[in-house]
Amino acid sequence: MYFLYILKCSDDSFYTGITNNLEARLHTHKEGKGSKYVRSRLPFDLVYKEVLPDHSSALIREHEIKSMTRDQKLQLIVDADHNRS
């Protein structure tokens, strides 16, 4: 099982990543030991996540989301929030 996640950084930008251990990856980001992008934009909020069955499907989905416009990503996040309510 893999997770695709979107972080909203302190400068209001989004960072999209994948991992097989979301809790550990978020901890790594918070310690400033994750990606350079997030490290230079701390703190962040986890604003979106998806569960995917394997690494391959996670990579495909990551590429899809990274290809989206900012507005499309915002809509994805809003739709996910509405579905949780």
C-alpha positions in Angstrom: 0.0 0.0 0.0 1.2 3.5 -0.9 0.1 7.0 -0.1 0.0 10.0 -2.3 0.0 13.2 -0.3 -0.2 16.9 -0.8 1.3 19.4 1.7 0.4 23.0 1.8 3.6 24.8 2.7 4.1 28.1 4.6 4.3 30.1 1.4 0.9 28.7 0.2 2.6 26.4 -2.4 1.8 22.7 -2.7 4.1 19.8 -2.5 3.0 16.4 -3.8 4.8 13.2 -2.9 4.3 9.4 -2.4 5.4 7.1 0.4 4.7 3.7 1.8 4.7 5.1 5.3 2.9 8.4 5.5 3.4 9.0 9.3 7.2 8.5 9.0 7.5 10.6 5.9 5.6 13.5 7.5 7.8 13.2 10.5 10.9 13.4 8.3 9.5 16.5 6.6 8.8 18.1 9.9 12.4 17.5 11.1 13.6 19.3 8.0 15.2 16.1 6.6 12.7 15.5 3.8 12.8 17.3 0.5 14.7 20.5 0.0 11.5 22.1 -1.3 9.5 21.4 1.9 12.5 22.1 4.2 12.7 25.7 2.9 9.0 26.2 3.3 8.2 24.9 6.8 5.8 24.6 8.5 3.3 22.7 6.4 -0.1 21.1 6.6 -1.2 17.8 5.2 -4.2 18.8 3.0 -4.8 15.7 0.9 -4.0 12.0 0.8 -5.0 9.0 -1.3 -4.3 5.3 -0.7 -3.0 3.4 -3.7 -2.4 -0.3 -4.0 1.3 -0.2 -5.2 4.3 1.9 -6.1 3.5 1.9 -9.8 0.0 3.3 -9.4 1.3 5.8 -6.9 3.9 7.1 -9.3 1.2 7.4 -12.1 -1.1 9.3 -9.8 1.7 11.6 -8.6 2.5 12.5 -12.2 -1.2 13.2 -12.8 -1.5 15.5 -9.8 1.8 17.3 -10.5 0.5 18.0 -14.0 -2.6 19.7 -12.6 -3.0 23.5 -12.3 -3.1 25.1 -8.9 -6.9 25.5 -9.3 -7.4 21.9 -10.2 -5.4 20.8 -7.1 -7.5 23.2 -4.9 -10.6 21.6 -6.3 -9.3 18.1 -5.6 -8.6 19.1 -2.0 -12.1 20.8 -1.6 -13.9 17.8 -3.1 -12.0 15.4 -0.7 -13.0 17.6 2.3 -16.7 17.5 1.2 -16.6 13.7 0.8 -15.2 13.3 4.4 -18.0 15.4 5.9 
